[in-house]
Amino acid sequence: MDQRYLKRTIVNGEVESSHLGETRSIQVYLPPEHDDHASYPVLYLQDGDDYLNLGRLATQANRLILDGEIRPFAAVAIPVDKEKRTSEYAPVGERHQPYLRFFTDELLPYVEGEFPVAAIPGERVLGGSSLGGTVSLHLALQNPQQFHRILSQSGAFLEPTLEAIRHTDSLSHLEIYQTIGKAETAVPTHIGNLDLLSRNREVHRALQEKDARIHYTEQDGNHTWGFWQKDLPQALAFFFGM
């Protein structure tokens, strides 16, 4: 492998949150030969440490950028305490609304004040896998003036998400990259096995009815990082292609 692909710039940051009652650490990926005075499109990732370690985000992004396949972008990896993950990411979780407020009121201003990233809705992408895709979509549904672009890999969608979509007037401003594995028909969760393939089909139809623009694919794969890592280059090309 070209050694340039492995050289990465990852900057650590900390965001004090009154909404969550804690300090949340983040990691920010900056593109090769980045310009600190630039304004890069930016990908905000739930389960951020997993995207860096298991999704190989930085290595894959470097390769695509250096090979001229996508334009340079930044990424904000937002780690989560696994014990609090469902509470923050699931729409019925007790920390869900505080997490959404943390994201819009505290994280976003911090990142846009400290790093060379764009501060306009069309250059922000919210992304995640499983419940990370769920919370990303709810962030956009609840804050339509701030977020227009969503990356959802194997979104763990339940009825509250469908209800939230159906209660919107129009989602014509939303652009969504939505993928699901064909084998994701009995995914083990804390509430039992879920047919996420069927759930994603329902959400896809509901989004279409509200005029969202969706790139939807069903691929060979299961609810694993092997599937999401393999899919990530296509997702990055969708949002940041030349």
C-alpha positions in Angstrom: 0.0 0.0 0.0 1.2 3.5 -0.8 2.6 4.9 2.4 0.9 8.2 1.8 -2.4 6.6 2.4 -1.3 5.7 6.0 0.0 9.2 7.0 -2.9 10.9 8.8 -3.6 14.1 10.6 -5.9 13.5 13.6 -6.4 16.3 16.0 -8.0 15.8 19.5 -10.5 18.1 20.9 -12.8 18.4 24.0 -16.3 19.9 24.2 -17.7 20.8 27.5 -21.4 20.0 27.6 -23.9 21.5 29.9 -26.6 19.4 28.2 -24.9 16.1 28.9 -23.2 17.2 32.1 -19.8 16.0 31.0 -16.8 16.8 28.7 -17.0 14.9 25.4 -13.7 14.1 23.6 -13.7 14.2 19.8 -11.1 13.5 17.1 -10.9 15.5 13.9 -9.5 14.1 10.7 -8.0 16.7 8.3 -7.2 15.9 4.7 -3.6 15.4 3.3 -1.7 18.7 2.9 -4.6 20.5 4.5 -4.8 24.3 4.6 -5.7 25.7 8.0 -7.3 28.7 6.3 -9.5 26.6 4.0 -13.2 25.7 4.6 -13.5 22.0 4.0 -16.8 20.0 3.7 -17.2 18.0 6.9 -18.5 14.6 7.9 -19.7 14.3 11.5 -19.7 10.6 12.5 -21.5 8.9 15.4 -19.5 6.0 16.9 -16.5 8.0 15.7 -13.8 5.9 17.3 -15.2 2.8 15.5 -15.2 4.6 12.2 -11.6 5.5 12.6 -10.5 2.1 13.9 -12.9 -0.4 12.3 -14.1 1.6 9.3 -10.5 2.7 8.5 -11.9 6.1 7.7 -8.6 8.0 7.6 -6.8 5.5 5.4 -9.7 5.2 3.0 -10.2 9.0 2.8 -6.5 9.6 2.2 -6.5 7.1 -0.7 -9.6 8.6 -2.4 -8.3 12.2 -1.9 -4.7 11.5 -3.0 -5.9 9.5 -6.1 -8.1 12.4 -7.1 -11.4 10.5 -6.7 -13.0 12.9 -4.2 -12.3 16.4 -3.0 -10.6 17.0 0.3 -12.9 16.9 3.4 -12.6 16.9 7.1 -14.3 14.4 9.5 -15.3 14.8 13.1 -15.3 11.4 15.0 -17.6 11.6 18.0 -16.9 8.6 20.3 -19.7 7.4 22.6 -19.8 5.6 25.9 -21.2 2.2 24.9 -23.2 2.1 28.1 -25.0 5.4 27.2 -25.2 4.7 23.5 -28.8 3.5 23.3 -29.9 6.2 25.7 -28.3 8.9 23.5 -28.9 7.5 20.0 -32.3 5.9 20.2 -35.2 8.4 19.9 -36.9 7.0 23.0 -33.7 7.2 25.1 -33.7 9.5 28.1 -30.5 11.2 26.9 -31.6 11.5 23.3 -32.9 15.1 23.4 -29.9 16.3 25.5 -27.6 14.7 23.0 -29.3 16.4 20.1 -28.9 19.8 21.9 -25.3 19.0 22.7 -24.7 18.4 19.0 -26.3 21.6 17.7 -25.6 24.0 20.6 -22.1 22.9 21.8 -20.4 20.6 19.4 -21.1 22.4 16.1 -20.0 25.9 17.3 -16.8 24.4 18.8 -15.8 22.5 15.7 -16.6 25.4 13.3 -14.7 27.8 15.6 -11.6 25.7 16.0 -11.1 23.8 12.7 -11.1 24.6 9.0 -14.5 23.3 8.2 -17.5 24.7 6.4 -20.4 26.2 8.4 -23.2 25.8 5.8 -25.8 23.1 5.7 -24.9 21.9 2.2 -21.3 21.1 3.3 -22.2 19.3 6.5 -22.9 15.5 6.4 -24.2 13.6 9.4 -23.3 9.9 9.4 -23.4 6.7 11.4 -24.1 3.0 11.3 -27.0 1.2 13.1 -28.3 3.5 15.8 -25.7 6.0 14.7 -27.7 6.3 11.4 -30.8 6.7 13.5 -29.6 9.6 15.6 -28.1 11.3 12.5 -31.5 11.2 10.8 -33.3 12.5 13.9 -30.7 15.4 14.1 -31.6 16.4 10.6 -35.4 16.0 11.1 -35.3 18.2 14.2 -32.9 20.8 12.8 -33.8 21.2 9.1 -32.1 24.6 8.9 -28.7 23.1 9.9 -28.5 19.7 8.4 -29.4 18.6 4.8 -27.2 15.5 4.2 -27.3 12.1 5.9 -25.2 9.0 5.6 -27.0 6.0 7.1 -25.4 2.5 7.1 -27.8 -0.2 8.3 -29.9 2.3 10.2 -31.6 0.8 13.3 -35.0 2.3 12.6 -38.1 1.7 14.8 -41.6 3.2 14.8 -40.6 6.5 16.4 -38.4 7.3 13.3 -41.3 6.5 10.9 -43.6 8.7 13.0 -41.1 11.6 13.0 -40.8 11.4 9.2 -44.6 11.3 8.7 -45.0 14.4 10.9 -42.9 16.5 8.6 -44.4 18.6 5.8 -41.6 18.1 3.2 -38.1 16.7 3.2 -37.2 18.0 -0.2 -34.1 19.6 1.3 -32.7 16.3 2.5 -30.1 14.2 0.6 -29.6 10.7 2.0 -27.2 7.9 1.3 -28.9 4.8 2.8 -27.5 1.3 2.6 -28.7 -1.9 4.2 -27.4 -5.5 4.1 -29.6 -8.1 2.5 -28.8 -10.5 5.4 -30.0 -8.0 8.1 -33.3 -9.7 8.7 -32.7 -10.9 12.3 -30.2 -8.5 13.9 -29.8 -9.2 17.7 -30.6 -6.1 19.8 -31.4 -5.3 23.4 -35.1 -5.5 22.5 -34.8 -8.8 20.5 -34.1 -9.7 16.9 -35.0 -6.9 14.4 -35.6 -7.2 10.7 -33.6 -4.1 9.7 -34.0 -4.8 6.0 -37.7 -4.4 6.3 -37.4 -1.4 8.5 -35.0 0.3 6.1 -37.4 -0.4 3.2 -40.2 1.3 5.3 -38.1 4.3 6.1 -37.0 4.6 2.4 -40.6 4.7 1.3 -41.6 7.2 4.0 -38.7 9.5 3.0 -39.6 9.2 -0.7 -43.2 10.2 0.1 -41.8 13.4 1.7 -39.7 14.1 -1.4 -36.3 13.5 0.1 -33.5 12.7 -2.4 -32.2 9.2 -1.6 -29.5 7.0 -2.9 -30.8 3.7 -1.5 -29.1 0.3 -2.0 -29.5 -3.2 -0.6 -26.1 -4.9 -0.7 -24.7 -8.3 0.2 -23.8 -7.9 3.9 -24.7 -8.2 7.5 -24.8 -5.9 10.5 -21.0 -5.8 10.9 -18.1 -3.4 10.4 -16.8 -5.6 7.6 -19.9 -4.5 5.5 -19.7 -0.8 6.6 -16.0 -0.5 6.0 -16.4 -1.9 2.4 -19.3 0.4 1.7 -17.6 3.6 3.0 -15.7 4.6 -0.1 -18.9 4.6 -2.1 -20.5 6.8 0.5 -17.6 9.2 0.6 -17.7 9.4 -3.2 -21.4 10.1 -3.1 -21.0 13.2 -0.9 -17.5 14.4 -1.9 -17.0 13.2 -5.4 -15.3 15.4 -7.9 
